[in-house]
Amino acid sequence: MEQQYKPKLLWLQSITCNGNTHSFLNHPELFSILSHFELVHHPVLESSFCMQELIDGILPCDILIIEGAFMEKGYLKSGVEVSSIIEHYADNAKHIISAGTCATFGGIFKQKDPEAISGFCFDEEEKTRRYAKYASKLISLPGCPIHPKWLSYVLLMIANDRKISLDALHRPVELYGYTVHTGCTRNEYFEWKIDAKNFGLKEGCLFYEQGCQGPYTRGSCNKILWNDMSSKTRIGTPCFGCTEPTFPQTELFHTKTNMGIPATMPLGIPRRAYLTLTGVVKSFKIKRFSERLMEYDR
């Protein structure tokens, strides 16, 4: 019986904290997903080829996953520029996945040397010199770290030869077509403009006073839950906006306002519409939302 061909999967790291690797290892169906591929090389998992063979440039590669920020010169492994290793395999790969915000936009590590460090094909929102060469096979998966099921979605779509719709930054629309605000369990508080006064509370929206980036951030954290059960906003922590090219921002836990109005409107909301609706809402006092949930209606 003829053996089915498995796409050859190569995972390379540049400047990274290993966060995306560890996140993916937490996938509850990790080995089932990997069974669809031949794991050519991975920095942590047992795979077909060793580091020296990787550096020698002899490995086959259908799908290249890049983890970590990118530096043109000066970041070496075994005396070889990591940038040249990654570009060698990117030339031959059919699909390139930038896993995490560092590999996609530069992320946290870009803060160390903003002029020299970037993502693989994007430097924040700007295209790098590599973009034109690799754009046709690039899929961006920003996140700090990525949700393991975002990566498994992309891998299984590729394994099944399915087309993935992408936005202008090459993020899958299925995963990044809406904001983190979508699906947030605190949306009633957002609509009635009632803010949480501290982190960790069950009550209140985290946007108006606590700096939540959910209304500005594309991602599915409140639809595809972490550990199948939770998200930052569900436990009372503001969204950090980690899937956007502007991450990391300063003053994370502060919502900048002008005369009590958010300086930046939620994504896609005209200022006039926002002011009209919030003006009407503030004229009402909703008793259920102004009391502790566990104490109301006792």
Salt bridges, closest charged atoms under 4 A:
GLU38 OE1 - LYS8 NZ 3.45
ASP62 OD1 - LYS94 NZ 3.67
GLU72 OE1 - ARG129 NH2 3.07
GLU72 OE2 - ARG130 NH1 2.63
GLU87 OE2 - ARG129 NH2 2.73
GLU87 OE2 - ARG130 NH1 3.67
ASP91 OD1 - LYS133 NZ 3.19
ASP123 OD1 - LYS110 NZ 2.70
ASP167 OD2 - ARG171 NE 2.90
GLU188 OE2 - ARG288 NH2 3.21
GLU203 OE2 - ARG292 NE 3.09
GLU209 OE2 - LYS197 NZ 2.90
ASP228 OD1 - LYS149 NZ 2.60
GLU244 OE2 - ARG171 NH1 3.51
GLU244 OE2 - ARG218 NH1 3.61
GLU291 OE2 - LYS287 NZ 3.05
